[in-house]
Amino acid sequence: MKVSQLHKRLQNLSAKIRPNGNREFTLEELCREYWRRDKRGFLALAKRDCTSLHVFVDIFQREDADRVPRANRGTGAR
């Protein structure tokens, strides 16, 4: 993926997150939103074109794993 393509993809994602705002986003915020919307797409991008994004994959996978036990605590037997 070319830098211009990645830039356009990030602009589109920014517009979806905050369509009427002029807020700027950090790379982590944009990646996190991409992860939430399309994990497979983000994984493919990190593996194929932007291997430096793989650091975010590790972070997001750990956060997802941490959420699962917390979510299951509330559904335990009473």
PyMOL commands that set and color helices and strands:
alter all, ss='L'
color gray80, all
select helices_A, chain A and resi 3-17+27-37+39-48+51-73
alter helices_A, ss='H'
color red, helices_A
deselect
rebuild
show_as cartoon
